[in-house]
Amino acid sequence: MSIMHYPSMQELADTGTMNASWWASVARSLDEFDEQLQRDRVADFGPRGTFVDAISRQPSLANDASRLQDDHDRLVERARRLRQLVATVAGDDRMAAPVAAQLATLVGAHERYRRRVRSLLWDSFVRDLGGE
């Protein structure tokens, strides 16, 4: 059996080869994604986190940061549900396409979240500098 390497979750979602290696790669990617989200949570929302700093510079962004925290929690939940599904259906050819579709949706949601995070951080710096 050859082992394929998928460098990103998007590539996993887009590939047409959904064999045992693919299922293992999806599970591993989701586990790594969950770990990264947990590290991001601490870095962004922890006591000395990025968002805490942004809000201290610009308190008017507190509601936006709170919404991002909720979105982050939803991303974690969505990733964990998909990981549980993968653990349950791994190897089932009928479930490969639905899992790939959910993986693509998760990737899209994460990209939108990241854009909103960058926007909030940009706003905090611009406003702090007197841009608005």
N, C-alpha and C positions, 0 to 999 in steps of 0.2 A: 504494500500500500504506500502510495506517495503522500507525503504531508505537504499541504499547500500553506503558504503564509499569506495572511490577509492583513495588510498594514492598518486598515481602518474599519470601523463599523460600517461606514458607507460602502466600502468595497464588499464587505460581507453581504450587505443588503442587495447589492447590484449583481453579484455573481450568479451565474446559471448553474454552477457546480455545487450541489448541495449533498455532499457525501458525509461520511463519518468525521472526516477532518473538518468539514465546514461546521458541523454541529459542535464539535469541541472548540473550534475557534470562536463561535458565537458565545458559548458559555464563558470562555476565558475573557473575551472582550467585555461582556456584561459585568463579570466580576471586577475587572480592572476599572471599568467605568464607574461602578458603585464605589470602589475605593477612592477614585479620583474625586467623585462628588463629595465624599466625606472629608477629604483633605481640603477641598474648595470651601466647604461649609465653615470649617475652622478658620481658614485664611480670610474669608469674606465676612463672616458673621460672628466670629469669636470676639473675646473681650478687646483685643487689639487688632481687630480685623479691618479689612479694606473699607467695608461699608460703614463701620463705626467711625473711621477716619473721615470718610466722605460726608457723613451726616454732621460730624463736628465742624467741618468747614462750611457746610451748607445745610442747616437744619430743615429747610423746606423740602429736602429730598427724602425725608424720613418715610413718607407714605410710599414713594417709589421703591425704596429699599425694602420695606415691609412686603410689598407685592412680589419683589424679586425673591425674597426669602420663601414666600409661599410657593412661588413657581419652582424654586429649587427643590423644595420638599416634594412637590408633585413629580418632578423629574426622577427623584430617588425612588418614589413609590412605583412609578411607571416602569423604571428599569428593573426593579426587584420583581414586579409581577411578570415581566417578560422573562426574567431569569428563571422563575419558578415554572413558567410554561415550558421553557426549553428543557428544563430538567425532567419534566413530565413526558414530553412528546419527542425527545431527541431520537432521531433515526426514522421517524415516521415521515415517509415521502409526501404524504398528503398534507402535512403540517408545515413543510419547509417554506412554501410560498407565503402562507399567512405569517409565519415567524419573520421572514425576510421583510414583508410589508410593515410589520410592527417595528422592526429594527430601523427601517428607513424613516418611519414616523418619529421614532425616538431621536434619531440623529437630527432630523429637521427641528424638532422641539428644542433640542440642546443648542443648535445654532442660533435659533431665535432668542433663546435665553442669553446666550453669550453676547449677542448684539445689544440687547437691552442693558446688560451689565456694563459693557463698554460705554454705552450712551450715558448711563447714570454717572459713571466715573468721570467722563468728559465734562458733563454738566457741572459736577462738583468742582472741578478745576477751573472751568471757564467762569463760573459764577464767583468763585473765590478770588479770581483775578479781576473781577469787576466787569466781566463780559456781558452780564445780563442784569 
